[in-house]
Amino acid sequence: MKIAVNIVILIVGILFIFSGLIKLNDPVGTQIKLEEYFDVFANDSREKIFVGNELKEMRETSISTFFEALKPFALSFAILISALEVIWGFSLLIRFRPKLTLWSLFLLIVFFTGLTFYSWHYNKVTDCGCFGDAIKLKPFESFLKDVVLLFLIGFLLWQSKKITPNTQKWAWISNLLVSLASFGIGLYTAYYLPIIDFLPYKVGNHLPSLMKSKEPLRFENTYIYTNLKTGKDEIFTEKEFSELWNKKLSDSTTYKYKDFKQTLLNPEAEAKIGADFRYIDADTTEMNKMFVGKKLLFIVPDIGKTNLKAFEKFSVLLKSLKSSDIVPLGLSSDKAQMELLCHEYQLPIEHHTMDSKILKAMIRTNPGLILLENGTVRKKWSYLQIPEKILN
């Protein structure tokens, strides 16, 4: 049993450290996921007023107000939760205060299991962000992973007497250093940029290529009919549907159409950058100009929360670009507000509107810069790193 305990400690500790580090690498991505959860919980807890079958009004409740109030703190929660995963995972590996560590991990995994169950059962927030953008898990896969971890941690709690606490001085010191490093990494990547970029817009990627599928997409069509005699639903492939239509499915006294589903058979071939990567205020021809020559993208995902000092820095940088072949281009989620700020800070640049979710995926700071050369990402800067000039 001692061997089993040691193996489980290794598995659980490494998984939590890995999960925490992935999220600390991109806490803004975790922040976005938490905000999605808060939005969903707030919306589901609002009082819904119906007139007949029509929704007429949604009223705030104390619960919906509570979740709305949590949204401004989503980044702090993201860093805290991710850092605790690393700290407690490391503490478990070195057997530092094992009972406290195990109970802390148990409560954390109960929290995660509740979130992933909600995502899977109600089909809400279909990507929980458990491993950031590095490893995408479907809702049921995330829930199953948490159930397994819940079982493993429960096993360790049951066998906790077989875990000898590490009371040596180095255990305290190393745990403190890991704690400081975890919060330090989270704060650095939140205000600068992820150390490792797992998104399609990372340095070196050619964006137009990622907007195309690797191969023709293949789909499987299925038809669902209710057998009126048995009351059960029956599923038919497209081939079966064609063969059975004249024989029995066309008989409305026996079968009733219920649903049609289309399943993608080769999801790995899908374009990494979807059709939502587009200008809202202009056509495709205009957008394709972004991929010609050198373009410096000044990206503002959220005008209301942007760092205005960065506009002053960008104004200085713009002056240095007059004698270069780099063309500046502004992208924001609110063109009207962007025009006002460009006028206020004297930024004579062309700018367009894109969906805020896309802009947040392109750059994790608000604002940020991306240098494109013929559609290839050459460099990225957070608002704290805006240079006074760019060397060709």
Buried (B, 14 or more C-beta within 10 A) or exposed (E): EEEEBEEBBEEBBBBBBBBBBBBBBBBBBBBBBBBBBBBBBBBBBBEEEEEEEEEEEEEEEEBBEEBBEBBEEBBBBBBBBBBBBBBBBBBBBBBBBBEEBBBBBBEBBEEBBEBBBBBBEEEBBEBBBBBBBBEBBEBEBBBBBBBBBBEBBEBBBEBBEEBEBBEEEEBEEBBEEBBEBBBEBBBBBBBBBBEEBBBBBEEEBBBEEBBEEEEEEEEEEBBEBBEEEEEEEBEBEEEBBEEBBEEEBEEEEBBEEEEEEEEEEEEEEEBBBEEEBBBEEEEEEEBEEBBEEBBBBBBBBBBEEBBEEBBEBBBEBBEBBEEEEBBBBBBBBBBEBBBEBBEEBEBEBEBBBBBBEBBBBBBBBBBBBBBBBEBBBBBBBBBBBBEEEBEE
